[in-house]
Amino acid sequence: MSTFDDPHAEIREEVRKLCARFPGEYWRKLDRERGYPTEFVRALTEAGYLSVLIPEEYGGSGLGLSAAAAILETIQAEGCNGAACHAQMYIMGTILRHGSDAQKRRYLPAIARGELRLQAFGVTEPTSGTDTTALRTFARRDGDRYIGNGQKIWTSRAEHSDLMLLLARTTPREQTAKRTEGLSTFIVDMRAALGHGLTIRPIRTMMNHNTCEVFFDEMAVPAENLVGEEGRGFRYVLDGMNAERLLIAAECIGDAKWFTAKSTAYANSRVLFGRPIGQNQGVQFPIARAYAQMRAAELMVREGCARFEAGLPCGEQANMAKLLSAEASWAAAEACVQTHGGFGFAEDYDVERKFRETRLYQVAPISTNLILSYIAEHVLGLPRSY
């Protein structure tokens, strides 16, 4: 649909070919069973797409965030679901920018080879939600290890990951000058911790998202798994959050493209009262408006990725890209259901599945209201609202 010179056109074409091996029936079956797309994730891993951000010296492709965005966008545009594995891309930013050489040598080559999965991001808690600095999970230093206690929620893919990037408080909040201080980031080997202080409990949701509650009860983490300096973890995680928002925005762009293609195809082929329903402006206009929204949001995703790759501040662009893309995908989803009428609710058309999946991004990983608060305060200079 786009006419710009796409530097990742070849990657997109290869991803399309891979996705063709996983048609709608594959995803419908997983949706019914609440299963994990192991074969799909394995295929992406073997093709090198999940290691695209890992430097070549560690066995990856060494490409930028825009390449990762192109991969995830294409996955969604082809009717598949990148949420099964997208965390491995956006978590990577924290380790690449702030991890030690020893941590990179230990983990990155194995991740690139597909021997390890880095899929779990332990940040959100039941009592604090998106107020990250109020989290209660605490890790105390005990010799050459930290002992963690607490709980995380909405930790997606925890059952299907070998490693978790965990944010925990290491200094009590009342002992810090700023609420963003005293938080630390750890690489948790979930294989060693499971059953030894780590418990995982799946949460059933309206979409097949493989999300969980995670409990820590005197869980030991080697001190060498601390990322960067103790107490500075919140800043490290912010890098991952900007990457996360840009990559999920790219997924929403892909969803919007899928919905629009589905809508236009059906509107052209469905004939009622002797004419295709797409001839009616009442059908045309919502599809056209959603398409325009998507194209505008796509530009913001591109700008955000470019700034991220250049090492420039990109919080404004990442947040607005997430907001605009999520709204565009939802508008396209609404138009698609309305265009299909009753068939939009039929499982075999895949519309209702994708409809449920894309609705998530109005809420996660950050809600649209919090993004608006961020823009108001940090971009427009309005008083802090929370």
Helices and strands as residue ranges (DSSP letters): H 9-19, H 24-33, H 38-46, G 49-51, G 56-58, H 65-77, G 82-84, H 87-90, H 92-98, H 101-113, E 118-122, G 132-134, E 138-142, E 145-153, G 158-160, E 163-169, G 173-175, E 183-189, H 190-193, E 198-203, E 211-222, G 223-225, E 226-227, H 233-269, E 271-272, E 275-276, G 277-279, H 281-309, H 315-340, G 341-345, G 347-349, H 351-359, G 360-362, H 368-374, I 375-379
